């Protein structure tokens, strides 16, 4: 059952779907990418992608078809550059963050702006996002059987065991992978869930407050 999004105390996680923009895994995995997007939307959380074509696009389309929220992080600095220079889509996003950081900087910004990363298929760009997420201590989910980067990750983890090995989970089913990741994030933010359920965390809405928050302009 999807959560009540009208509950102001409900935490919505930003879950990134990382995958190939082109290549054989796009044709093979586009339906699974849509399933990932739909599962994230159905869980009540927010899908983030690189605002690009291929598997991230299909994930974003799946999220929108399910009535979810889709946010894209573009390498471009403007809508005009996004469409005409990079030739990237705009139709399946509720909001596009025009980072102006090109692809390498966009990847890092996308990872830092997401609570978790899910890898499906993928090439070197997806590997960059995966390793960046591990270095940033973000939980990572890998959809096994989708080829490309996703299926190479288990071997890489054995050859180059990272200190954050426990942050990586695997599954062959998109819906199960999302459910596992949400459970991990619920545990990670358990202290905040507890605070929200017992206390009013919306200090900025209190009419009785006369003091500005720290570092207020």
Secondary structure, 3 states (H helix, E strand, C coil): CCCCCCCCCCCCCEEEEEECCCCHHHHHHHHHHHHHHHHHHHCCCEEEECCCCCHHHHHHHHHHHCCCEEEEEECCCCHHHHHHHCCCCCCCCCEEEECCCHHHHHHHHHHHCCCEEEEECCCHHHHHHHHHHHHCCCEEEEECCCCHHHHHHHHHHHHCCCCCHHHEEEECCHHHHHHHHHHHHHHHCHHHHHHHHHCCCCHHHCCCCCCCCCCCC
